[in-house]
Every structure is written in structure tokens, then in C-alpha cells.
Amino acid sequence: MHDSLYGPDIIGSAYMEMLSGRSSKWNYNAQYFTPWPVALMMAKMQVADRDIEQEFHAQVRKVVNENPVLQALAFACGMGDQTPEGNGQALRFFIERAWPLIQPKLRPITVQDCCVGSGIMLLAFAACHPLWLSQIGFIQYYGQDIDALCVEMTRLNMRLYGITPVKLEPITSEAMTQRVIESEELKPKFEEAIAAQANGDKEKFVEAAQTSKQARFEQGALFEIR
């Protein structure tokens, strides 16, 4: 099933078809994701005149120029491809041998959607650039959603196009609570707020909760990328 309004968002289109109210059996769970033309427009506005492919080539050249081993490989493989029997084999050899040395030194482009839905905004960003930049991990994708099913839809949606997101996670109340409990900075205030609530001390509870909330935003722990 293909819905042109949602472009490459195959999983999101199928999900909405089933849960958008056309089927009364499940319409209490209905969700509507951003239409593809809108998502693509927003991605292009974000990118503007930035040429990420050129940024990739510039970074690779810089890494090669700073490494004599890579320079020697590049020179040898370049000479090899000048021969009639080269047929691109030297280039493939260079990529296979050099890429493990180059990749750790590159500064990737990171893209994050904190309300990821079906992943259509991430797919729109990927559509603005050559797909191989996403497939090799130079463009890295992160996402969160309060709906764990949406997180899995995004993961599947992106893998259909050969893209493996770096990190996708559901942000549920349980996950938020666990993040607070695991934080050395927030744990004391969290426990203070729980104790105040249990004792019926509303004023103390509000004060402790607000302090904990402020610290969380300052720390950025909820959407921290690790």
C-alpha cells in the first residue's frame, strides 16, 4: 500500500490506515503523522544551502592529508586505477582498507527528533542528501517518543532504507523516573519529593519537585545522547 501524501513513510501510512478511524475497531488509538510534503519542506529549510556531501569530502581530505599511511594508500590506489585492468578495484581496496582509519576521525552530522512519531522527519532529512551518507553513518539519527510503538515504527521505517539510527528510545513516565533515580544530582531531591508527598506536605513536595525539574532541564539528562 502506498500513499503519496506520506511519500516513503511506508510504516506510518499503514499505521494510520489501520488506526485513523476508518477502522472503528482501533480508532481510539488513532495518530496522524506529518505529511511528507510538509516534512520535506521543513527538512530543506533546516538544511538551507548547506552541502553535507562537500563537508564529508572536506573532512576526509583533511584526515588523509594528516596521515602518511593514508596518503600512501591513496597514491598507490590512484595509480592502480590508471591501468586498464584497474576497473575500480583499486578504489574499492582503498575504501576497504582506509575507511576504518578515517571514520573515527570524522565529525558526524547528528539529527534528533524528540517527538519522532513514525520517523518521517528523519526520513525527510535523509532525503535531502545522498543516501550513502546516512548508510555509512556520517549522518547520525536520534529520536525519542512517549509512544514505544512509534519508536519501533521509526526503527523499522529507517532500516527499510538501509539506515540504522544511533539511538531511538521511548520517553515514558517509567523511563523518566528511572533517569531521575539513576542521576546522582537529582536522586536526593526526587526522594525528598516522594517523602513530602507521602507525608501530605504539599508545599515541600512542590518545592522539591520544582527543584528537581529545574535541575533536570539544566542537566539535559532526559534527552542526553550517549
N, CA, C and O of each residue as an XYZ file, in Angstrom:
904
protein
N       0.849     -1.195      0.000
C       0.000      0.000      0.000
C       0.883      1.242      0.000
O       1.783      1.360      0.831
N       0.639      2.161     -0.913
C       1.449      3.373     -0.984
C       0.537      4.581     -0.984
O      -0.395      4.668     -1.784
N       0.802      5.494     -0.105
C       0.027      6.730     -0.011
C       0.962      7.873     -0.356
O       1.862      8.189      0.421
N       0.764      8.501     -1.514
C       1.688      9.528     -1.984
C       1.780     10.703     -1.026
O       2.798     11.395     -1.000
N       0.738     10.944     -0.238
C       0.768     12.045      0.713
C       1.864     11.848      1.746
O       2.390     12.820      2.290
N       2.210     10.603      2.019
C       3.221     10.306      3.041
C       4.500      9.729      2.450
O       5.343      9.205      3.179
N       4.645      9.824      1.138
C       5.902      9.505      0.480
C       6.495      8.187      0.925
O       5.826      7.154      0.876
N       7.762      8.210      1.366
C       8.447      6.967      1.739
C       8.073      6.451      3.130
O       8.614      5.439      3.574
N       7.164      7.126      3.817
C       6.776      6.703      5.169
C       5.819      5.518      5.071
O       4.619      5.654      5.309
N       6.357      4.370      4.721
C       5.529      3.185      4.471
C       4.853      2.704      5.750
O       3.654      2.425      5.756
N       5.619      2.609      6.829
C       5.079      2.079      8.087
C       4.042      3.040      8.669
O       2.979      2.613      9.119
N       4.356      4.346      8.659
C       3.407      5.330      9.189
C       2.109      5.352      8.405
O       1.035      5.495      8.990
N       2.192      5.212      7.078
C       0.991      5.202      6.239
C       0.107      4.006      6.575
O      -1.111      4.135      6.691
N       0.733      2.844      6.728
C      -0.029      1.641      7.061
C      -0.674      1.773      8.443
O      -1.821      1.375      8.644
N       0.076      2.334      9.385
C      -0.428      2.509     10.751
C      -1.650      3.431     10.755
O      -2.658      3.124     11.392
N      -1.561      4.554     10.047
C      -2.684      5.499     10.028
C      -3.887      4.917      9.312
O      -5.030      5.175      9.691
N      -3.628      4.131      8.277
C      -4.724      3.488      7.546
C      -5.523      2.576      8.471
O      -6.748      2.494      8.373
N      -4.821      1.899      9.361
C      -5.473      0.956     10.273
C      -6.137      1.658     11.450
O      -7.175      1.208     11.936
N      -5.531      2.784     11.923
C      -5.980      3.370     13.189
C      -6.545      4.778     13.061
O      -6.721      5.459     14.071
N      -6.831      5.227     11.850
C      -7.249      6.627     11.683
C      -8.745      6.838     11.820
O      -9.234      7.945     11.595
N      -9.464      5.818     12.176
C     -10.907      5.974     12.285
C     -11.625      5.280     11.159
O     -12.836      5.074     11.232
N     -10.900      4.910     10.109
C     -11.524      4.159      9.018
C     -11.887      2.758      9.497
O     -12.790      2.110      8.967
N     -11.160      2.315     10.510
C     -11.494      1.049     11.145
C     -11.970      1.359     12.561
O     -11.161      1.724     13.414
N     -13.253      1.223     12.820
C     -13.806      1.593     14.124
C     -13.287      0.697     15.240
O     -13.443      1.008     16.421
N     -12.666     -0.422     14.859
C     -12.178     -1.364     15.863
C     -11.053     -0.767     16.695
O     -10.949     -1.040     17.891
N     -10.178      0.079     16.044
C      -8.992      0.562     16.736
C      -8.890      2.083     16.767
O      -7.840      2.606     17.138
N      -9.926      2.804     16.396
C      -9.755      4.246     16.201
C      -9.489      5.022     17.486
O      -9.159      6.206     17.417
N      -9.622      4.396     18.661
C      -9.271      5.092     19.905
C      -7.763      5.317     20.002
O      -7.311      6.114     20.824
N      -6.991      4.632     19.184
C      -5.536      4.771     19.195
C      -5.033      5.608     18.024
O      -3.835      5.607     17.742
N      -5.919      6.318     17.341
C      -5.551      6.998     16.099
C      -4.433      8.024     16.310
O      -4.407      8.736     17.314
N      -3.522      8.083     15.353
C      -2.471      9.097     15.314
C      -2.343      9.580     13.876
O      -2.595      8.833     12.931
N      -1.948     10.842     13.724
C      -1.749     11.410     12.394
C      -0.346     12.008     12.341
O      -0.007     12.894     13.126
N       0.455     11.516     11.415
C       1.830     11.970     11.303
C       1.956     13.087     10.270
O       1.063     13.290      9.447
N       3.061     13.797     10.324
C       3.294     14.921      9.422
C       3.277     14.447      7.967
O       3.973     13.488      7.631
N       2.497     15.099      7.094
C       2.509     14.724      5.670
C       3.906     14.927      5.072
O       4.646     15.820      5.485
N       4.249     14.094      4.106
C       5.579     14.114      3.507
C       5.955     15.483      2.920
O       7.073     15.937      3.164
N       5.092     16.159      2.169
C       5.487     17.466      1.620
C       5.874     18.469      2.706
O       6.793     19.267      2.524
N       5.161     18.423      3.846
C       5.473     19.339      4.951
C       6.799     18.948      5.599
O       7.639     19.804      5.877
N       6.979     17.651      5.836
C       8.228     17.176      6.448
C       9.428     17.510      5.561
O      10.469     17.941      6.057
N       9.281     17.310      4.253
C      10.381     17.584      3.330
C      10.689     19.079      3.279
O      11.851     19.481      3.226
N       9.635     19.897      3.295
C       9.837     21.348      3.292
C      10.597     21.785      4.539
O      11.516     22.599      4.453
N      10.214     21.243      5.707
C      10.883     21.611      6.957
C      12.340     21.159      6.957
O      13.216     21.869      7.452
N      12.601     19.962      6.395
C      13.980     19.467      6.335
C      14.826     20.362      5.436
O      15.972     20.666      5.766
N      14.271     20.783      4.305
C      15.016     21.643      3.380
C      15.276     23.016      3.995
O      16.325     23.615      3.758
N      14.321     23.515      4.784
C      14.531     24.791      5.475
C      15.640     24.656      6.507
O      16.422     25.585      6.710
N      15.708     23.503      7.155
C      16.752     23.265      8.148
C      18.120     23.197      7.492
O      19.098     23.733      8.013
N      18.181     22.536      6.348
C      19.449     22.361      5.642
C      19.879     23.652      4.958
O      21.062     23.994      4.950
N      18.907     24.372      4.381
C      19.166     25.611      3.625
C      20.198     25.329      2.528
O      20.006     24.413      1.727
N      21.283     26.096      2.480
C      22.291     25.930      1.430
C      23.457     25.048      1.861
O      24.479     24.991      1.178
N      23.309     24.368      2.977
C      24.408     23.541      3.487
C      24.600     22.297      2.619
O      23.638     21.580      2.340
N      25.818     22.042      2.200
C      26.137     20.876      1.378
C      26.899     19.867      2.240
O      28.117     19.964      2.390
N      26.179     18.909      2.798
C      26.788     17.955      3.716
C      27.729     17.003      2.984
O      28.708     16.532      3.563
N      27.442     16.718      1.721
C      28.352     15.856      0.955
C      29.722     16.521      0.813
O      30.752     15.859      0.945
N      29.734     17.829      0.543
C      31.001     18.550      0.440
C      31.722     18.585      1.789
O      32.950     18.507      1.847
N      30.948     18.703      2.873
C      31.549     18.670      4.216
C      32.224     17.324      4.466
O      33.303     17.260      5.056
N      31.581     16.256      4.015
C      32.158     14.924      4.178
C      33.490     14.823      3.434
O      34.487     14.369      3.995
N      33.503     15.248      2.170
C      34.722     15.157      1.373
C      35.840     16.023      1.972
O      37.007     15.632      1.965
N      35.472     17.195      2.485
C      36.478     18.080      3.085
C      37.090     17.446      4.326
O      38.301     17.522      4.534
N      36.256     16.821      5.151
C      36.776     16.163      6.353
C      37.670     14.975      5.998
O      38.709     14.763      6.623
N      37.258     14.198      4.986
C      38.064     13.042      4.577
C      39.418     13.502      4.048
O      40.448     12.915      4.379
N      39.419     14.557      3.223
C      40.683     15.073      2.692
C      41.610     15.520      3.815
O      42.817     15.281      3.769
N      41.037     16.168      4.822
C      41.836     16.644      5.950
C      42.474     15.470      6.692
O      43.652     15.517      7.045
N      41.692     14.423      6.925
C      42.214     13.250      7.636
C      43.313     12.574      6.821
O      44.349     12.195      7.368
N      43.091     12.422      5.525
C      44.088     11.783      4.659
C      45.379     12.597      4.616
O      46.474     12.037      4.674
N      45.245     13.924      4.513
C      46.425     14.787      4.439
C      47.261     14.766      5.711
O      48.452     15.074      5.682
N      46.632     14.402      6.832
C      47.348     14.386      8.108
C      47.928     13.013      8.432
O      48.588     12.847      9.459
N      47.687     12.019      7.560
C      48.126     10.652      7.846
C      48.958     10.121      6.677
O      48.407      9.868      5.606
N      50.263      9.947      6.854
C      51.135      9.475      5.764
C      50.721      8.107      5.211
O      50.854      7.860      4.013
N      50.226      7.224      6.070
C      49.807      5.896      5.622
C      48.640      6.013      4.652
O      48.620      5.353      3.613
N      47.663      6.860      4.995
C      46.515      7.056      4.123
C      46.920      7.735      2.818
O      46.371      7.434      1.758
N      47.887      8.657      2.901
C      48.376      9.304      1.691
C      49.009      8.274      0.759
O      48.768      8.295     -0.448
N      49.817      7.377      1.317
C      50.462      6.346      0.507
C      49.429      5.422     -0.131
O      49.549      5.051     -1.298
N      48.404      5.052      0.658
C      47.335      4.209      0.120
C      46.608      4.910     -1.023
O      46.347      4.316     -2.070
N      46.285      6.187     -0.802
C      45.569      6.954     -1.820
C      46.397      7.052     -3.098
O      45.863      6.904     -4.198
N      47.702      7.302     -2.956
C      48.581      7.423     -4.119
C      48.667      6.092     -4.871
O      48.534      6.048     -6.093
N      48.893      5.011     -4.119
C      49.035      3.692     -4.752
C      47.747      3.272     -5.452
O      47.785      2.753     -6.568
N      46.621      3.493     -4.807
C      45.340      3.096     -5.396
C      44.999      3.980     -6.593
O      44.401      3.512     -7.562
N      45.376      5.251     -6.528
C      45.134      6.150     -7.660
C      45.922      5.726     -8.873
O      45.409      5.766     -9.991
N      47.164      5.319     -8.672
C      47.990      4.839     -9.774
C      47.432      3.521    -10.323
O      47.446      3.283    -11.531
N      46.946      2.677     -9.420
C      46.419      1.380     -9.848
C      45.215      1.505    -10.737
O      45.045      0.711    -11.662
N      44.361      2.496    -10.478
C      43.155      2.656    -11.277
C      43.431      3.268    -12.644
O      42.535      3.330    -13.485
N      44.676      3.727    -12.877
C      45.012      4.267    -14.187
C      45.272      3.152    -15.195
O      45.255      3.392    -16.403
N      45.512      1.936    -14.709
C      45.807      0.815    -15.602
C      44.517      0.245    -16.162
O      43.476      0.342    -15.513
N      44.557     -0.354    -17.361
C      43.338     -0.906    -17.981
C      42.652     -1.950    -17.116
O      41.426     -2.066    -17.121
N      43.463     -2.721    -16.359
C      42.857     -3.781    -15.549
C      42.371     -3.259    -14.191
O      41.828     -4.016    -13.386
N      42.572     -1.964    -13.947
C      42.163     -1.394    -12.658
C      40.680     -1.571    -12.400
O      40.276     -2.176    -11.406
N      39.866     -1.031    -13.314
C      38.411     -1.240    -13.300
C      37.769     -0.964    -11.939
O      36.815     -1.640    -11.554
N      38.290      0.029    -11.211
C      37.696      0.407     -9.933
C      38.116     -0.450     -8.761
O      37.735     -0.167     -7.625
N      38.892     -1.490     -9.009
C      39.286     -2.375     -7.917
C      40.188     -1.670     -6.910
O      40.100     -1.915     -5.707
N      41.060     -0.787     -7.414
C      41.960     -0.064     -6.511
C      41.169      0.848     -5.579
O      41.495      0.983     -4.400
N      40.119      1.475     -6.127
C      39.287      2.356     -5.297
C      38.593      1.549     -4.202
O      38.548      1.971     -3.046
N      38.059      0.400     -4.568
C      37.389     -0.445     -3.572
C      38.382     -0.899     -2.499
O      38.054     -0.945     -1.313
N      39.602     -1.233     -2.937
C      40.647     -1.645     -1.989
C      40.959     -0.505     -1.016
O      41.108     -0.725      0.186
N      41.055      0.723     -1.555
C      41.351      1.878     -0.702
C      40.249      2.084      0.340
O      40.523      2.312      1.518
N      38.998      1.997     -0.120
C      37.868      2.215      0.796
C      37.856      1.157      1.892
O      37.664      1.473      3.066
N      38.063     -0.102      1.506
C      38.028     -1.189      2.487
C      39.132     -1.051      3.532
O      38.915     -1.311      4.716
N      40.331     -0.635      3.076
C      41.460     -0.545      3.996
C      41.518      0.788      4.734
O      41.922      0.840      5.896
N      41.116      1.856      4.066
C      41.280      3.191      4.647
C      40.105      3.613      5.521
O      40.289      4.342      6.496
N      38.900      3.162      5.183
C      37.719      3.646      5.914
C      37.791      3.392      7.418
O      37.422      4.278      8.188
N      38.254      2.207      7.877
C      38.362      2.005      9.335
C      39.301      3.001     10.013
O      39.153      3.280     11.203
N      40.269      3.542      9.259
C      41.186      4.528      9.825
C      40.612      5.938      9.756
O      40.935      6.789     10.585
N      39.766      6.176      8.771
C      39.216      7.516      8.552
C      38.000      7.790      9.441
O      37.887      8.859     10.041
N      37.090      6.810      9.519
C      35.797      7.038     10.170
C      35.884      7.578     11.600
O      35.148      8.508     11.930
N      36.755      7.036     12.468
C      36.787      7.547     13.853
C      37.219      9.011     13.961
O      36.960      9.659     14.975
N      37.874      9.532     12.925
C      38.379     10.906     12.985
C      37.416     11.921     12.374
O      37.686     13.122     12.395
N      36.301     11.451     11.835
C      35.318     12.357     11.239
C      34.366     12.884     12.299
O      34.087     12.209     13.290
N      33.875     14.088     12.084
C      32.874     14.674     12.973
C      31.514     14.536     12.293
O      31.208     15.283     11.364
N      30.686     13.574     12.754
C      29.426     13.295     12.051
C      28.395     14.405     12.228
O      28.483     15.223     13.144
N      27.429     14.409     11.338
C      26.273     15.298     11.435
C      25.203     14.564     12.231
O      24.841     13.442     11.876
N      24.692     15.163     13.288
C      23.674     14.498     14.109
C      22.318     15.172     13.924
O      22.213     16.396     13.858
N      21.293     14.343     13.844
C      19.920     14.810     13.651
C      19.068     14.186     14.740
O      19.139     12.978     14.968
N      18.257     15.004     15.418
C      17.432     14.476     16.503
C      15.999     14.984     16.387
O      15.750     16.153     16.090
N      15.067     14.067     16.631
C      13.647     14.412     16.694
C      13.126     13.908     18.036
O      13.074     12.701     18.272
N      12.745     14.822     18.904
C      12.338     14.435     20.263
C      10.872     14.009     20.331
O      10.381     13.653     21.402
N      10.172     14.043     19.201
C       8.799     13.524     19.132
C       8.704     12.801     17.791
O       8.062     13.282     16.857
N       9.348     11.642     17.711
C       9.742     11.076     16.423
C       8.596     10.500     15.606
O       8.681     10.430     14.380
N       7.521     10.086     16.276
C       6.375      9.549     15.529
C       6.767      8.336     14.702
O       7.303      7.362     15.230
N       6.498      8.396     13.405
C       6.840      7.287     12.516
C       8.229      7.457     11.913
O       8.670      6.622     11.123
N       8.923      8.541     12.285
C      10.264      8.794     11.758
C      10.272      9.585     10.466
O      11.305      9.664      9.800
N       9.137     10.174     10.095
C       9.052     10.837      8.793
C       9.946     12.069      8.708
O      10.433     12.395      7.626
N      10.175     12.767      9.833
C      11.067     13.931      9.803
C      12.515     13.496      9.590
O      13.271     14.178      8.898
N      12.904     12.371     10.176
C      14.254     11.856      9.974
C      14.427     11.382      8.529
O      15.476     11.599      7.922
N      13.397     10.736      7.982
C      13.449     10.300      6.588
C      13.530     11.511      5.652
O      14.217     11.464      4.632
N      12.837     12.583      5.998
C      12.869     13.788      5.166
C      14.262     14.393      5.147
O      14.738     14.834      4.102
N      14.917     14.414      6.304
C      16.289     14.939      6.342
C      17.204     14.057      5.500
O      18.055     14.559      4.765
N      17.025     12.736      5.610
C      17.857     11.809      4.828
C      17.636     12.017      3.334
O      18.558     11.841      2.538
N      16.414     12.392      2.953
C      16.085     12.572      1.537
C      16.746     13.810      0.940
O      16.807     13.945     -0.282
N      17.238     14.711      1.780
C      17.870     15.942      1.292
C      19.336     15.725      0.918
O      19.991     16.645      0.428
N      19.856     14.519      1.146
C      21.275     14.252      0.915
C      21.428     12.872      0.283
O      20.508     12.057      0.352
N      22.579     12.601     -0.332
C      22.804     11.252     -0.863
C      22.629     10.205      0.231
O      23.149     10.356      1.337
N      21.896      9.147     -0.086
C      21.546      8.151      0.919
C      22.778      7.511      1.552
O      22.741      7.132      2.722
N      23.870      7.384      0.796
C      25.046      6.703      1.323
C      25.649      7.432      2.522
O      26.307      6.807      3.353
N      25.433      8.752      2.623
C      25.936      9.490      3.780
C      25.277      9.012      5.071
O      25.905      8.984      6.129
N      23.990      8.636      4.968
C      23.286      8.089      6.135
C      23.662      6.635      6.361
O      23.803      6.192      7.501
N      23.823      5.899      5.276
C      24.095      4.465      5.404
C      25.479      4.184      5.993
O      25.660      3.182      6.685
N      26.463      5.062      5.724
C      27.804      4.846      6.292
C      27.933      5.466      7.676
O      28.965      5.307      8.328
N      26.889      6.177      8.142
C      26.907      6.724      9.491
C      27.499      8.115      9.609
O      27.741      8.582     10.723
N      27.745      8.803      8.473
C      28.240     10.175      8.582
C      27.124     11.097      9.071
O      27.370     12.035      9.828
N      25.891     10.819      8.629
C      24.722     11.487      9.212
C      24.116     10.500     10.193
O      23.744      9.388      9.817
N      24.015     10.906     11.454
C      23.548     10.009     12.509
C      22.198     10.504     13.041
O      21.979     11.704     13.210
N      21.306      9.549     13.297
C      19.929      9.890     13.661
C      19.597      9.425     15.080
O      19.921      8.311     15.490
N      18.940     10.323     15.806
C      18.491     10.045     17.168
C      17.009     10.417     17.261
O      16.541     11.303     16.546
N      16.280      9.740     18.137
C      14.868     10.091     18.296
C      14.298      9.560     19.590
O      14.766      8.562     20.136
N      13.268     10.254     20.073
C      12.534      9.835     21.266
C      11.044     10.019     21.005
O      10.639     10.806     20.149
N      10.244      9.283     21.753
C       8.792      9.463     21.687
C       8.178      8.887     22.952
O       8.725      7.962     23.551
N       7.043      9.436     23.353
C       6.359      8.896     24.535
C       5.650      7.586     24.206
O       5.234      6.858     25.107
N       5.515      7.290     22.915
C       4.867      6.055     22.483
C       5.947      5.064     22.035
O       6.622      5.283     21.029
N       6.100      3.982     22.789
C       7.136      2.995     22.464
C       6.901      2.355     21.104
O       7.856      1.958     20.437
N       5.638      2.247     20.682
C       5.331      1.672     19.375
C       5.859      2.571     18.259
O       6.350      2.083     17.241
N       5.757      3.887     18.454
C       6.284      4.823     17.468
C       7.793      4.669     17.318
O       8.330      4.751     16.213
N       8.460      4.449     18.424
C       9.917      4.259     18.377
C      10.263      3.057     17.510
O      11.189      3.115     16.701
N       9.514      1.962     17.680
C       9.780      0.762     16.883
C       9.397      0.980     15.426
O      10.063      0.459     14.531
N       8.329      1.746     15.171
C       7.961      2.061     13.789
C       9.075      2.834     13.102
O       9.421      2.547     11.956
N       9.636      3.809     13.798
C      10.728      4.605     13.236
C      11.935      3.728     12.929
O      12.550      3.852     11.870
N      12.265      2.851     13.852
C      13.416      1.969     13.659
C      13.236      1.124     12.385
O      14.151      1.004     11.571
N      12.039      0.545     12.233
C      11.756     -0.289     11.064
C      11.716      0.557      9.796
O      12.251      0.156      8.762
N      11.086      1.719      9.872
C      10.966      2.612      8.719
C      12.335      2.980      8.164
O      12.539      2.979      6.950
N      13.268      3.293      9.049
C      14.591      3.721      8.606
C      15.420      2.549      8.098
O      16.212      2.704      7.167
N      15.246      1.399      8.692
C      16.002      0.226      8.231
C      15.548     -0.231      6.860
O      16.307     -0.874      6.135
N      14.309      0.094      6.495
C      13.842     -0.219      5.143
C      14.690      0.490      4.096
O      14.784      0.036      2.955
N      15.311      1.608      4.482
C      16.145      2.377      3.561
C      17.638      2.219      3.871
O      18.469      3.001      3.408
N      17.957      1.198      4.658
C      19.360      0.909      4.936
C      19.988      1.824      5.965
O      21.213      1.906      6.052
N      19.166      2.519      6.752
C      19.687      3.452      7.749
C      19.459      2.866      9.145
O      18.339      2.503      9.504
N      20.528      2.783      9.915
C      20.416      2.298     11.289
C      20.557      3.482     12.238
O      21.650      4.034     12.360
N      19.480      3.890     12.917
C      19.584      5.017     13.855
C      20.570      4.710     14.973
O      20.687      3.566     15.411
N      21.282      5.747     15.435
C      22.237      5.551     16.517
C      21.509      5.250     17.820
O      21.902      4.360     18.575
N      20.439      6.008     18.074
C      19.708      5.783     19.319
C      18.259      6.232     19.165
O      17.984      7.382     18.825
N      17.341      5.310     19.420
C      15.915      5.609     19.484
C      15.410      5.061     20.808
O      15.704      3.918     21.155
N      14.649      5.866     21.556
C      14.191      5.389     22.854
C      12.836      5.968     23.199
O      12.535      7.113     22.862
N      12.016      5.169     23.876
C      10.727      5.694     24.355
C      10.934      6.542     25.597
O      11.725      6.183     26.470
N      10.234      7.656     25.684
C      10.292      8.501     26.881
C       8.943      8.377     27.590
O       8.045      9.195     27.389
N       8.817      7.353     28.414
C       7.612      7.120     29.194
C       7.836      7.646     30.612
O       8.953      8.015     30.975
N       6.773      7.676     31.406
C       6.914      8.131     32.788
C       7.870      7.218     33.548
O       8.624      7.669     34.409
N       7.828      5.905     33.211
C       8.738      4.959     33.873
C      10.190      5.265     33.504
O      11.080      5.234     34.355
N      10.413      5.560     32.219
C      11.780      5.858     31.775
C      12.284      7.150     32.399
O      13.446      7.247     32.794
N      11.393      8.153     32.487
C      11.782      9.426     33.090
C      12.138      9.233     34.556
O      13.133      9.773     35.039
N      11.311      8.452     35.266
C      11.561      8.199     36.681
C      12.895      7.481     36.865
O      13.656      7.806     37.776
N      13.182      6.498     35.996
C      14.426      5.753     36.087
C      15.620      6.651     35.845
O      16.651      6.508     36.503
N      15.487      7.596     34.887
C      16.585      8.526     34.616
C      16.883      9.373     35.853
O      18.042      9.610     36.192
N      15.824      9.823     36.519
C      15.995     10.658     37.715
C      16.652      9.853     38.830
O      17.571     10.327     39.497
N      16.163      8.620     39.022
C      16.699      7.767     40.092
C      18.183      7.491     39.871
O      18.951      7.445     40.832
N      18.595      7.307     38.613
C      19.985      6.974     38.300
C      20.910      8.180     38.380
O      22.131      8.026     38.398
N      20.333      9.386     38.429
C      21.162     10.589     38.453
C      21.572     10.916     39.885
O      20.716     11.065     40.757
N      22.870     11.027     40.130
C      23.370     11.359     41.459
C      22.925     12.753     41.884
O      22.719     13.012     43.069
N      22.779     13.647     40.910
C      22.400     15.021     41.232
C      20.919     15.128     41.581
O      20.537     15.899     42.461
N      20.082     14.345     40.883
C      18.635     14.501     41.053
C      18.036     13.564     42.108
O      16.960     13.839     42.640
N      18.720     12.474     42.409
C      18.150     11.459     43.290
C      17.738     12.008     44.662
O      16.637     11.693     45.116
N      18.570     12.817     45.347
C      18.157     13.320     46.673
C      16.857     14.121     46.631
O      15.984     13.938     47.479
N      16.730     15.018     45.633
C      15.517     15.825     45.536
C      14.308     14.979     45.152
O      13.190     15.235     45.600
N      14.544     13.983     44.330
C      13.467     13.080     43.938
C      12.921     12.357     45.167
O      11.708     12.276     45.362
N      13.824     11.836     45.988
C      13.407     11.114     47.195
C      12.729     12.058     48.183
O      11.792     11.671     48.882
N      13.216     13.313     48.236
C      12.611     14.304     49.127
C      11.174     14.608     48.697
O      10.273     14.751     49.524
N      10.988     14.702     47.370
C       9.641     14.991     46.858
C       8.686     13.843     47.147
O       7.533     14.075     47.509
N       9.155     12.595     46.990
C       8.316     11.421     47.254
C       7.938     11.366     48.732
O       6.791     11.073     49.070
N       8.918     11.651     49.631
C       8.647     11.627     51.074
C       7.647     12.706     51.456
O       6.746     12.463     52.259
N       7.801     13.905     50.883
C       6.887     15.011     51.199
C       5.475     14.690     50.739
O       4.505     15.014     51.424
N       5.359     14.051     49.575
C       4.037     13.671     49.075
C       3.389     12.644     49.999
O       2.196     12.725     50.295
N       4.190     11.677     50.452
C       3.655     10.639     51.344
C       3.208     11.225     52.678
O       2.254     10.732     53.280
N       3.893     12.281     53.149
C       3.555     12.905     54.434
C       2.478     13.982     54.308
O       2.082     14.591     55.302
N       2.013     14.211     53.094
C       0.977     15.211     52.890
C       1.481     16.642     52.947
O       0.679     17.570     53.058
N       2.792     16.841     52.874
C       3.380     18.187     52.909
C       3.409     18.738     51.479
O       4.406     18.611     50.769
N       2.291     19.353     51.075
C       2.145     19.795     49.695
C       3.185     20.859     49.321
O       3.767     20.813     48.237
N       3.412     21.815     50.229
C       4.350     22.901     49.949
C       5.764     22.362     49.738
O       6.463     22.775     48.812
N       6.174     21.443     50.599
C       7.512     20.857     50.488
C       7.631     20.014     49.221
O       8.672     19.989     48.563
N       6.533     19.322     48.896
C       6.534     18.483     47.695
C       6.717     19.340     46.440
O       7.525     19.009     45.573
N       5.971     20.437     46.346
C       6.050     21.324     45.180
C       7.454     21.920     45.059
O       8.019     21.995     43.968
N       8.001     22.341     46.198
C       9.342     22.939     46.191
C      10.395     21.937     45.707
O      11.236     22.260     44.867
N      10.333     20.720     46.249
C      11.314     19.692     45.869
C      11.135     19.281     44.408
O      12.115     19.081     43.691
N       9.883     19.156     43.973
C       9.613     18.751     42.592
C      10.102     19.803     41.608
O      10.676     19.464     40.572
N       9.882     21.070     41.919
C      10.326     22.147     41.031
C      11.849     22.207     40.949
O      12.413     22.430     39.877
N      12.503     22.009     42.082
C      13.975     21.998     42.083
C      14.500     20.858     41.235
O      15.440     21.024     40.458
N      13.874     19.683     41.396
C      14.294     18.517     40.619
C      14.077     18.748     39.134
O      14.918     18.396     38.307
N      12.934     19.346     38.803
C      12.613     19.609     37.396
C      13.605     20.592     36.787
O      14.070     20.393     35.665
N      13.930     21.655     37.525
C      14.879     22.649     37.023
C      16.252     22.029     36.800
O      16.914     22.302     35.799
N      16.670     21.196     37.741
C      17.975     20.546     37.610
C      17.994     19.624     36.405
O      19.010     19.501     35.721
N      16.859     18.974     36.147
C      16.799     18.071     35.007
C      16.984     18.818     33.697
O      17.699     18.361     32.806
N      16.332     19.976     33.587
C      16.470     20.746     32.353
C      17.883     21.287     32.187
O      18.421     21.312     31.080
N      18.485     21.723     33.304
C      19.858     22.242     33.233
C      20.828     21.142     32.846
O      21.774     21.371     32.092
N      20.593     19.968     33.357
C      21.475     18.846     33.092
C      21.241     18.268     31.701
O      22.156     17.707     31.098
N      20.025     18.403     31.193
C      19.689     17.822     29.894
C      19.695     16.318     29.900
O      19.952     15.678     28.880
N      19.405     15.746     31.076
C      19.517     14.289     31.197
C      18.444     13.550     30.415
O      18.669     12.432     29.952
N      17.267     14.174     30.264
C      16.163     13.452     29.639
C      16.477     13.107     28.195
O      16.167     12.007     27.737
N      17.090     14.037     27.471
C      17.375     13.797     26.057
C      18.873     13.720     25.799
O      19.345     14.043     24.709
N      19.605     13.293     26.804
C      21.049     13.183     26.660
C      21.402     12.113     25.632
O      20.843     11.016     25.658
N      22.326     12.427     24.732
C      22.786     11.474     23.734
C      24.082     10.863     24.224
O      25.061     11.571     24.458
N      24.089      9.568     24.376
C      25.282      8.880     24.880
C      25.863      7.985     23.795
O      26.873      7.318     24.020
